Amino acid sequence: MEQTRAGEYDAFVAARWSVLFHLARLLTGGDRHRAEDLLQESLVKLWFVWPKVADEAPEAYVRKVLARAAARSARRRWWGERPVEQLPDVVAAGDMSATVAERSRLEAALAQLTPQQRAAVVLRYYQDLPDRQVAQTLGCPVGTARSHAARGVARLRRLLADVIEPVG
């Protein structure tokens, strides 16, 4: 029984890791290391409730934990990092500078939103969740979730105004 539980959990994590990590990265404003910590914390919490949520909606549970943990983490002044003498080696890839620059601009703009706005925008527009599910994930009324998303999108438009070209 325990092996079946572990196997199902492992399969879920393997299948959804990259999507959940990207969500965590967006929720943390592009900070890869905080996103990894946040996702690891969320997956540990999922493990303990796996028998209850495995057949229902484990991804929705993880999204909810991620959004709440990101908001809680944003209020902290220190996350426990320690400086190191040498940075790890960076993998060299082909020239993706334009893609990286665009993604970096978006992540930097997302980082300037409040944690609630960032979570609402990411859940609504990146995860494509309906307003009701965004509100459930954030633990607030639907109108509040819509307001956070609308204000977040308006702020992103102002921050990225020089890049956005009118359609028409």
Helices and strands as residue ranges (DSSP letters): H 2-27, H 32-53, H 58-75, H 97-111, H 115-121, I 122-126, H 131-138, H 142-159
